[in-house]
């Protein structure tokens, strides 16, 4: 009897999508579907952990932290980037213990954001997932939520995918999160 190649157990699943694309909801669905426990980490929880002084209501190249402009644009300063690097190393350390990690990400720099994670996750088995959503649909979700800067979803919808290579992509424009999660789970070992 011939068997196929053995697949390496997945250590990390990285879901990249713009604001209001559905990544957080899909991550929660995955936690219920996958047979072993998985911890979830994401850019939102990282931002919530920052000192409030590093999250400012204006996007400025001189800002040391994260600048969120009224038009939805975002700037990332050197202090934010340094703390993000430390946080990423911590997340990777958890994955290296054997605990599955689901990452809910927004690669504002597209391929450059993915490359930072690739370096940090070197040696781990990673499934890269693109979560797409039509800009108009993401903007409507953003408006309904009321907890996001207006314009962020539309501006990020395509930007976060530029230069990023994925193992699988899902589109939440017309597909529910559970169906998307099932498609992703089929690729997790």
C-alpha positions as CSV (number, residue, x, y, z in Angstrom):
1,X,0.0,0.0,0.0
2,X,1.4,3.4,-1.0
3,X,0.8,6.3,1.3
4,X,1.1,10.0,0.5
5,X,3.6,12.3,2.0
6,X,3.2,13.0,5.7
7,X,2.2,16.5,6.5
8,X,3.8,18.4,9.3
9,X,1.5,19.4,12.2
10,X,0.4,23.0,11.8
11,X,1.9,25.3,14.5
12,X,0.4,28.7,13.5
13,X,-2.5,29.8,11.3
14,X,-2.1,33.5,10.2
15,X,-5.3,35.1,9.0
16,X,-4.6,38.5,7.3
17,X,-7.5,40.7,6.4
18,X,-8.5,44.4,6.5
19,X,-10.6,45.9,9.2
20,X,-14.2,44.5,9.3
21,X,-13.3,41.7,6.9
22,X,-14.3,39.0,9.4
23,X,-10.9,37.6,10.6
24,X,-11.8,37.8,14.3
25,X,-15.1,35.9,13.8
26,X,-13.4,33.3,11.7
27,X,-10.7,32.8,14.3
28,X,-13.4,32.1,17.0
29,X,-15.1,29.6,14.6
30,X,-11.8,27.9,14.1
31,X,-11.3,27.5,17.8
32,X,-14.6,25.5,17.9
33,X,-13.7,23.4,14.9
34,X,-10.1,22.4,15.4
35,X,-9.6,19.2,17.4
36,X,-6.9,20.5,19.8
37,X,-6.9,23.8,21.8
38,X,-5.7,26.8,19.9
39,X,-4.9,30.2,21.5
40,X,-5.8,33.4,19.5
41,X,-3.7,36.5,19.3
42,X,-4.2,39.5,17.1
43,X,-3.2,43.0,16.3
44,X,-6.3,44.3,18.1
45,X,-5.3,42.7,21.4
46,X,-1.7,44.0,20.9
47,X,-3.0,47.5,20.4
48,X,-5.2,47.2,23.5
49,X,-2.2,46.2,25.5
50,X,-0.2,49.4,24.5
51,X,0.0,52.4,26.8
52,X,-2.7,54.8,25.8
53,X,-0.1,57.5,25.1
54,X,1.2,55.4,22.1
55,X,-2.2,55.3,20.4
56,X,-3.0,58.8,19.1
57,X,-6.0,60.2,17.2
58,X,-3.8,61.6,14.4
59,X,-1.6,59.9,11.8
60,X,1.8,61.6,11.9
61,X,5.1,60.4,10.6
62,X,6.6,61.9,13.9
63,X,4.4,59.9,16.2
64,X,6.3,57.3,18.1
65,X,3.3,54.9,18.4
66,X,0.2,54.2,16.4
67,X,-1.5,57.1,14.7
68,X,-5.2,56.7,13.8
69,X,-6.4,59.6,11.5
70,X,-10.0,60.6,11.2
71,X,-10.0,59.4,7.5
72,X,-9.0,55.9,8.5
73,X,-5.3,56.1,7.6
74,X,-2.8,54.7,10.0
75,X,0.9,55.5,10.7
76,X,3.2,53.3,12.7
77,X,6.1,54.8,14.6
78,X,9.4,53.3,15.9
79,X,8.3,52.7,19.4
80,X,5.2,50.8,18.2
81,X,7.3,48.8,15.8
82,X,9.8,47.8,18.5
83,X,7.1,46.7,20.9
84,X,5.4,44.8,18.1
85,X,8.6,42.9,17.4
86,X,8.8,41.9,21.0
87,X,5.2,40.9,21.1
88,X,5.7,38.8,17.9
89,X,8.6,37.0,19.5
90,X,6.4,36.2,22.5
91,X,3.7,34.8,20.3
92,X,6.2,32.7,18.4
93,X,7.6,31.4,21.7
94,X,4.1,30.1,22.7
95,X,3.8,28.3,19.3
96,X,7.2,26.7,19.9
97,X,5.9,25.1,23.1
98,X,3.5,23.1,20.9
99,X,0.4,25.2,21.6
100,X,-1.5,26.0,18.4
101,X,-1.7,29.7,17.7
102,X,-4.3,31.5,15.6
103,X,-3.1,35.0,14.5
104,X,-5.7,37.6,13.6
105,X,-3.6,40.1,11.6
106,X,-3.8,43.2,9.5
107,X,-0.7,43.6,7.3
108,X,-0.8,47.3,6.8
109,X,2.5,47.1,4.9
110,X,1.3,44.1,2.8
111,X,4.2,41.8,2.0
112,X,6.5,43.6,4.5
113,X,4.2,42.7,7.3
114,X,4.2,39.1,6.2
115,X,8.0,39.1,6.0
116,X,8.3,40.3,9.6
117,X,6.1,37.4,10.7
118,X,8.0,34.9,8.5
119,X,11.3,35.8,10.2
120,X,9.7,35.5,13.6
121,X,8.0,32.2,12.9
122,X,11.0,30.6,11.2
123,X,11.1,26.9,11.9
124,X,7.4,26.6,12.6
125,X,4.8,25.2,10.3
126,X,2.6,28.1,9.3
127,X,-0.6,28.2,7.3
128,X,-1.0,31.6,5.6
129,X,-4.7,32.6,5.1
130,X,-6.0,35.6,3.2
131,X,-9.3,36.9,4.3
132,X,-10.8,39.1,1.6
133,X,-13.9,41.2,1.6
134,X,-15.3,43.7,-0.9
135,X,-14.4,47.2,0.2
136,X,-18.1,48.3,0.1
137,X,-19.2,45.3,2.3
138,X,-16.3,45.9,4.8
139,X,-17.3,49.6,5.0
140,X,-20.9,48.7,5.6
141,X,-19.9,46.4,8.4
142,X,-17.6,49.1,9.8
143,X,-20.5,51.5,9.9
144,X,-22.8,49.0,11.6
145,X,-20.1,48.2,14.3
146,X,-19.6,51.8,15.3
147,X,-16.3,51.0,17.0
148,X,-14.0,51.7,14.2
149,X,-12.7,54.9,12.5
150,X,-14.8,55.4,9.4
151,X,-12.8,54.7,6.2
152,X,-10.4,52.2,7.8
153,X,-12.2,49.1,6.3
154,X,-12.4,50.5,2.8
155,X,-8.8,51.7,2.8
156,X,-7.4,48.4,4.1
157,X,-9.6,46.0,2.0
158,X,-7.0,45.6,-0.8
159,X,-3.9,47.3,0.8
160,X,-3.3,44.5,3.3
161,X,-3.1,41.8,0.6
162,X,-0.5,43.6,-1.7
163,X,2.6,41.5,-2.0
164,X,1.3,38.7,0.4
165,X,1.5,35.0,-0.6
166,X,-1.2,32.8,0.8
167,X,-1.7,29.0,1.1
168,X,-5.5,29.6,1.0
169,X,-7.8,32.5,0.6
170,X,-11.4,33.0,1.7
171,X,-13.8,35.8,0.8
172,X,-16.3,36.9,3.4
173,X,-18.3,39.2,1.1
174,X,-20.9,36.6,0.5
175,X,-19.7,33.6,2.5
176,X,-20.4,33.2,6.2
177,X,-17.6,32.9,8.8
178,X,-18.4,29.3,9.7
179,X,-18.1,28.2,6.0
180,X,-14.8,30.1,5.7
181,X,-13.6,28.5,8.9
182,X,-14.4,25.0,7.6
183,X,-12.4,25.7,4.4
184,X,-9.4,26.8,6.5
185,X,-9.7,23.9,9.0
186,X,-9.4,21.5,6.1
187,X,-5.8,22.7,5.6
188,X,-4.8,22.5,9.3
189,X,-3.0,19.4,10.4
